[in-house]
């Protein structure tokens, strides 16, 4: 259950105390998890809270968690760009390589969408991640042009 919380962007304030922004999808998720926990014989409480102090710390922690996700995605984008550069330098401009790299870009784009869905409080790395995905797409397009140019049957 903690995996579902984390995959929806929850941060842990301490052991067994998770926080999510007050949004209808998050409330539905938490109510569903509470029902599952109760069915398994456990207990769970849900609270809607307003911070008396320290609310900025929670916001900072939530955005830091999203920025960590964006950083991981940015690292994978660097790996993607390095792979394209390697294949280009090695002369591996084949349809198979193009297809493989196209699938990798699709995965990166899906991952960005998932992070963006969790990023409801405007983490700082979102624009950089989106720009890097676009750079990956542009580099893949250049690679595709090399592949098509290497095809003797291309008209």
C-alpha positions as CSV (number, residue, x, y, z in Angstrom):
1,X,0.0,0.0,0.0
2,X,2.9,2.3,0.7
3,X,3.9,1.9,-3.0
4,X,0.6,3.2,-4.1
5,X,0.9,6.2,-1.8
6,X,4.4,6.9,-3.1
7,X,3.4,6.4,-6.8
8,X,0.7,9.0,-6.2
9,X,3.3,11.5,-4.8
10,X,2.8,11.0,-1.1
11,X,5.6,12.1,1.2
12,X,6.2,10.6,4.6
13,X,6.4,13.1,7.4
14,X,7.4,10.3,9.8
15,X,6.8,6.5,10.1
16,X,3.3,5.7,8.9
17,X,2.3,9.4,8.5
18,X,2.0,10.3,4.8
19,X,0.8,13.6,3.3
20,X,-0.7,14.5,0.0
21,X,-2.1,17.7,-1.3
22,X,-5.8,18.2,-0.7
23,X,-7.2,17.1,-4.1
24,X,-10.2,15.0,-4.9
25,X,-8.2,12.2,-6.6
26,X,-5.9,12.0,-3.5
27,X,-8.9,11.8,-1.2
28,X,-10.4,8.9,-3.3
29,X,-7.0,7.1,-3.2
30,X,-6.7,7.5,0.6
31,X,-10.3,6.4,1.3
32,X,-9.8,3.3,-0.9
33,X,-6.5,2.5,0.9
34,X,-8.2,3.0,4.3
35,X,-10.9,0.5,3.3
36,X,-8.4,-2.0,2.2
37,X,-6.4,-1.7,5.4
38,X,-9.6,-2.1,7.5
39,X,-10.5,-5.2,5.5
40,X,-7.1,-6.7,6.3
41,X,-7.7,-6.1,10.0
42,X,-5.6,-2.9,10.3
43,X,-6.5,0.6,11.1
44,X,-6.0,3.8,9.3
45,X,-7.1,7.4,9.9
46,X,-7.5,10.1,7.4
47,X,-7.1,13.8,8.3
48,X,-7.6,17.0,6.4
49,X,-5.1,19.3,8.0
50,X,-4.1,22.9,7.9
51,X,-0.6,23.6,9.2
52,X,-0.4,26.0,12.1
53,X,3.4,26.2,11.6
54,X,5.7,24.3,9.3
55,X,3.4,24.2,6.3
56,X,6.1,25.6,4.2
57,X,8.4,22.7,5.2
58,X,5.8,20.2,4.0
59,X,5.4,22.1,0.7
60,X,9.2,22.2,0.3
61,X,9.4,18.4,1.1
62,X,6.7,17.7,-1.4
63,X,8.3,19.7,-4.2
64,X,11.7,18.3,-3.3
65,X,10.3,14.8,-3.9
66,X,9.0,15.8,-7.3
67,X,12.3,17.5,-8.1
68,X,14.1,14.2,-7.2
69,X,11.9,12.5,-9.7
70,X,12.6,15.1,-12.4
71,X,16.3,14.7,-11.6
72,X,16.1,11.0,-12.2
73,X,14.3,11.6,-15.5
74,X,16.9,14.1,-16.5
75,X,19.6,11.5,-15.8
76,X,17.8,9.0,-18.1
77,X,17.5,11.7,-20.8
78,X,21.3,12.1,-20.6
79,X,21.6,8.4,-21.0
80,X,19.2,8.5,-24.0
81,X,21.2,11.3,-25.7
82,X,24.5,9.4,-25.0
83,X,23.0,6.3,-26.6
84,X,22.0,8.2,-29.7
85,X,25.5,9.8,-29.9
86,X,27.1,6.4,-29.5
87,X,25.0,4.7,-32.2
88,X,25.5,7.6,-34.6
89,X,29.3,7.6,-34.0
90,X,29.4,3.8,-34.5
91,X,27.4,4.1,-37.7
92,X,24.5,2.1,-36.3
93,X,21.9,4.1,-38.2
94,X,19.5,1.2,-38.6
95,X,15.7,0.9,-38.5
96,X,16.1,-1.4,-35.5
97,X,18.1,1.2,-33.6
98,X,15.6,3.8,-34.5
99,X,12.7,1.7,-33.3
100,X,14.4,0.9,-30.0
101,X,15.3,4.5,-29.4
102,X,11.7,5.6,-30.3
103,X,10.4,3.2,-27.7
104,X,12.8,4.6,-25.1
105,X,11.6,8.2,-25.9
106,X,8.0,7.0,-25.5
107,X,8.9,5.7,-22.1
108,X,10.6,8.9,-21.1
109,X,7.5,10.9,-22.2
110,X,5.1,8.7,-20.2
111,X,7.3,9.0,-17.2
112,X,7.2,12.8,-17.5
113,X,3.4,12.7,-17.7
114,X,3.3,10.6,-14.5
115,X,5.6,13.0,-12.6
116,X,3.6,16.0,-13.9
117,X,0.4,14.4,-12.6
118,X,1.9,14.3,-9.1
119,X,3.5,17.7,-9.4
120,X,0.4,19.7,-8.3
121,X,2.4,22.2,-6.3
122,X,4.8,23.4,-9.0
123,X,8.2,21.9,-8.4
124,X,11.1,23.8,-9.8
125,X,12.5,21.2,-12.3
126,X,9.4,20.6,-14.3
127,X,10.2,23.0,-17.2
128,X,13.8,21.8,-17.4
129,X,12.5,18.2,-17.7
130,X,10.0,19.1,-20.4
131,X,12.7,20.9,-22.3
132,X,15.0,18.0,-22.1
133,X,12.4,15.6,-23.4
134,X,11.9,17.9,-26.4
135,X,15.7,17.9,-26.9
136,X,15.6,14.1,-26.9
137,X,12.8,14.2,-29.4
138,X,14.8,16.6,-31.7
139,X,17.9,14.4,-31.5
140,X,15.9,11.3,-32.3
141,X,14.4,13.1,-35.3
142,X,17.9,13.9,-36.5
143,X,18.9,10.2,-36.0
144,X,15.8,9.2,-37.9
145,X,16.8,11.4,-40.8
146,X,20.2,9.7,-40.9
147,X,18.5,6.3,-40.9
148,X,16.2,7.3,-43.7
149,X,19.2,8.8,-45.6
150,X,21.0,5.5,-45.2
151,X,18.1,3.5,-46.7
152,X,19.0,2.9,-50.3
153,X,15.3,2.3,-51.1
154,X,14.2,5.7,-49.7
155,X,12.8,7.9,-52.4
